[in-house]
Amino acid sequence: MERLSLATAGAERAEPLLVDVSIAPLTKPLAAGAPFQAAIFRIAPGGRVVRHPATVPQLLAVIEGRGVVSGADGVEEPIVAGEAVVWAEGEEHETRSDEGLVALVLEGHGLLS
């Protein structure tokens, strides 16, 4: 058994796609050859994952809080704890939150049937 921490303290990323977002990785990254990756994303109030194409299919499941997501059409839709969205490979998407949210993000081929 291996224990993992969901804490994101010290996990802030200086990436252009992430604005006031911290990440706690749960798996090795796809870049290291993993078939999929999982992480906890914490989006602070006013934070966002800016619009970008999904490099592989991606699932975002909101665990706590609320926010707004958009897909290929750019239409913003509310999302709350207990809901999830899936974006296809290559699909432009964005996530933001005025109040803050915590989400489980899974990325990899095979997420979509």
Buried (B, 14 or more C-beta within 10 A) or exposed (E): EEEEEEEBEEBBEEEEEBBBBBBBBBBEEBEEEEEBBBBBBBBBEEBBBBEEEBEBBBBBBBBEBBBBBBBEEEEEEEBEBEBBBBBBBEBBBBBBBBEBBBBBBBBBEEBEE
